[in-house]
Amino acid sequence: MMKLYYSPLSSNGRRAWATMLHVGLQDKVELVPVDMSKGDHMLPDFLAVNPNHKVPALVDGDFKLWESMAIAVYLCEQAPGQKLWPTTPRGRADVLRWMSWQSAHCGPAMGTFNWENVFTKMMNLP
């Protein structure tokens, strides 16, 4: 059984979790919550999975994978008959284009926006 380390507060963690659900791997993936507010991501056991101390991370036997988009693709590849990850080179290239755009452009901008407009208010920061 694969293990998916995630936090519901992480958009990247939710991406991996949503992919797992969408391709129907709930019975093959154990969800392992990581409470980052308690420092779970800094513990030696977690750092052995992801030395970057971030979620999500996936363990499949002796294979350890981190980065949500790589995990999403890997999960799709593990689900025969899934329709999320295209089977043609053009289809995969198109999806990779949008994944790259999200990673390089949209994600960082949304991270800044969310920090300034959501998290600082939640934590009563100036």
Helices and strands as residue ranges (DSSP letters): E 2-6, H 11-22, E 29-33, G 36-38, G 40-42, H 44-47, E 57-60, E 63-66, H 68-77, H 89-101, I 102-106, H 107-114, I 115-119, H 120-122
